[in-house]
């Protein structure tokens, strides 16, 4: 009887693993130590590390081992463990920020063994042995440059798309959106600093979805509908990542049946991408991002 039960449990685990792998492309599975205590910890760890169709975390309360299954072409073990650390849970690689750990429920405050908080990754460079070497000013500057180079192409192609919509040119808008998609897919998330990385993970899929819709049609109206939500996500990203020059967040009160819509521009002068020549100067600058 016991033998039959074990066989059933093994089969169930294998079936679950197969199901997860089927949902995640280029699936890679690894097992790592993540510290925690209880079922509440399990819920938080798995939620923090998992991203739909990209990464799945399964944490075992008894062994404190986490099984990571992820799309190796999109993310990696370090990115998953950093998100878990920022939620309050240490691994052997990354330590949660003290203030986050201290805010965990009492039953979740496990015994800590690591020494260096993950938040210090912003100003350190990992050595070959996996430990962080405290960087000097040039290392910090290098990290900032990497961040700018990673996302500059994304922002530049967004601006090209916006310019195409100003001229109501669906063909150019589709081409610009294809370039935007390429730029998005070329971003190496492990090169982003932690704060930008966390924002990027939230906006990545919505940006790709809107860009794909715009690239797949030459219907300017349909393109503009998706440009509204695309602009919201680009705004969220550029607020954190910044751009090489000031960027103007602008608003058209007329679009979408009077509900209005925003966009981003490198010029303070208003040129409306939602109406083009019909109402070229309709709108105003509502925020300057520096």
Secondary structure in CASP SS format (residue, H / E / C, confidence):
PFRMAT SS
TARGET T0000
AUTHOR 0000-0000-0000
METHOD secondary structure of the structure
MODEL  1
X C 1.00
X H 1.00
X H 1.00
X H 1.00
X H 1.00
X H 1.00
X H 1.00
X H 1.00
X H 1.00
X H 1.00
X H 1.00
X H 1.00
X H 1.00
X H 1.00
X H 1.00
X H 1.00
X H 1.00
X H 1.00
X H 1.00
X H 1.00
X H 1.00
X H 1.00
X H 1.00
X C 1.00
X C 1.00
X C 1.00
X E 1.00
X E 1.00
X E 1.00
X E 1.00
X E 1.00
X E 1.00
X E 1.00
X E 1.00
X C 1.00
X C 1.00
X C 1.00
X C 1.00
X H 1.00
X H 1.00
X H 1.00
X H 1.00
X H 1.00
X H 1.00
X H 1.00
X H 1.00
X H 1.00
X H 1.00
X H 1.00
X C 1.00
X E 1.00
X C 1.00
X C 1.00
X C 1.00
X E 1.00
X E 1.00
X E 1.00
X E 1.00
X E 1.00
X E 1.00
X C 1.00
X C 1.00
X C 1.00
X C 1.00
X E 1.00
X E 1.00
X E 1.00
X E 1.00
X E 1.00
X E 1.00
X E 1.00
X C 1.00
X C 1.00
X C 1.00
X C 1.00
X C 1.00
X H 1.00
X H 1.00
X H 1.00
X H 1.00
X H 1.00
X H 1.00
X H 1.00
X H 1.00
X H 1.00
X H 1.00
X C 1.00
X C 1.00
X C 1.00
X C 1.00
X E 1.00
X C 1.00
X C 1.00
X C 1.00
X E 1.00
X C 1.00
X C 1.00
X H 1.00
X H 1.00
X H 1.00
X H 1.00
X H 1.00
X C 1.00
X C 1.00
X C 1.00
X H 1.00
X H 1.00
X H 1.00
X C 1.00
X C 1.00
X C 1.00
X C 1.00
X C 1.00
X C 1.00
X C 1.00
X C 1.00
X E 1.00
X H 1.00
X H 1.00
X H 1.00
X H 1.00
X H 1.00
X H 1.00
X E 1.00
X E 1.00
X E 1.00
X C 1.00
X C 1.00
X C 1.00
X C 1.00
X C 1.00
X E 1.00
X E 1.00
X E 1.00
X C 1.00
X C 1.00
X H 1.00
X H 1.00
X H 1.00
X H 1.00
X H 1.00
X H 1.00
X H 1.00
X H 1.00
X H 1.00
X H 1.00
X H 1.00
X H 1.00
X H 1.00
X H 1.00
X H 1.00
X H 1.00
X H 1.00
X H 1.00
X H 1.00
X H 1.00
X H 1.00
X H 1.00
X H 1.00
X H 1.00
X H 1.00
X H 1.00
X H 1.00
X H 1.00
X H 1.00
X H 1.00
X C 1.00
X C 1.00
X C 1.00
X H 1.00
X H 1.00
X H 1.00
X H 1.00
X H 1.00
X H 1.00
X H 1.00
X H 1.00
X H 1.00
X H 1.00
X H 1.00
X H 1.00
X H 1.00
X H 1.00
X H 1.00
X H 1.00
X C 1.00
X C 1.00
X C 1.00
X H 1.00
X H 1.00
X H 1.00
X C 1.00
X C 1.00
X H 1.00
X H 1.00
X H 1.00
X H 1.00
X H 1.00
X H 1.00
X H 1.00
X H 1.00
X H 1.00
X H 1.00
X H 1.00
X H 1.00
X H 1.00
X H 1.00
X H 1.00
X H 1.00
X H 1.00
X H 1.00
X H 1.00
X H 1.00
X H 1.00
X H 1.00
X C 1.00
X C 1.00
X C 1.00
X C 1.00
X H 1.00
X H 1.00
X H 1.00
X H 1.00
X H 1.00
X H 1.00
X H 1.00
X H 1.00
X H 1.00
X H 1.00
X H 1.00
X H 1.00
X H 1.00
X H 1.00
X H 1.00
X H 1.00
X H 1.00
X H 1.00
X H 1.00
X H 1.00
X H 1.00
X H 1.00
X C 1.00
X C 1.00
X C 1.00
X C 1.00
X C 1.00
X E 1.00
X E 1.00
X E 1.00
X E 1.00
X E 1.00
X E 1.00
X C 1.00
X C 1.00
X C 1.00
X C 1.00
X C 1.00
X C 1.00
X C 1.00
X C 1.00
X E 1.00
X E 1.00
X E 1.00
X E 1.00
X E 1.00
X C 1.00
X C 1.00
X C 1.00
X C 1.00
X C 1.00
X C 1.00
X C 1.00
X C 1.00
X C 1.00
X C 1.00
X H 1.00
X H 1.00
X H 1.00
X H 1.00
X C 1.00
X C 1.00
X C 1.00
X C 1.00
X E 1.00
X E 1.00
X E 1.00
X E 1.00
X E 1.00
X E 1.00
X C 1.00
END
